[in-house]
Amino acid sequence: MTGDTYKEQLEKTKMISTEEQNYFGILAFGEIEKINPITKRLSLYK
């Protein structure tokens, strides 16, 4: 889900099954000094 606040996304996620959800992923490989400025605004799953 994209386009809403994280709170709205969490509520919508709770209302649909896992099978109906779309998952997105991004992989970045390289020197940390070059990657960090590009990815610093992205949320990470921990």
Number of C-alpha atoms within 10 A of each C-alpha: 13 7 7 10 8 11 9 12 13 12 10 12 14 9 8 10 8 10 6 8 10 7 7 6 4 6 4 10 7 8 8 9 8 10 12 13 9 10 12 9 8 9 7 7 4 3
